[in-house]
Amino acid sequence: MRKIGLTGGIASGKSTVAAMLRELGFAVIFADEISRGLLRSGEEALHETIREFGPEILGPDGMLDRKKLAAIVFSVQSKLDKLNAIIHPRVEAEMLRQFGELEREGRSVAFVEAALLVEAGYMQDLDGLVVAWCRPEQQMERLIGRGMTEKEAQARIGAQMPVEEKLKLATYRIDCSGSMEETRRQVGELAERLRA
């Protein structure tokens, strides 16, 4: 089974591309979902995160307050590195477990969607890389549209590898700066190439 990564900068269109791939019948593992599961109440990764960053990252209900944690880790690179050291190895292990399941089901191709796929070192586990991208001003508009301040958006974009660097590693590129129909056409072409 070919294991293909799907990445791109934050708000670049990768979730849209992932949804289109699913519509076309491909299995897509979402690293963000795995990460969220690891930080649920009772999980060892959450206990480790609380030990590292303190109980102030919890909300009044005792659950992780993602905004509080983000405010801490996206302001200091060393803190983001510590969080990534807790989360990334566990995400990778679960991603490989899910790939194994999909292979046993007889799938010929499966994807994993992750913003930090390259940065986390998951590339070593993959047979190809799709990079979804758009213009930087579109990323900024999309993030502000999601309720981030310009400063928060810049911090999130700055915490990721520049898209130009990711594009150099790409096996396939999907330009998400145009219309939805244009993105869908490119995803359809990618699907045909992978099935050929």
Disulfide bonds with the S-S distance in Angstrom:
none
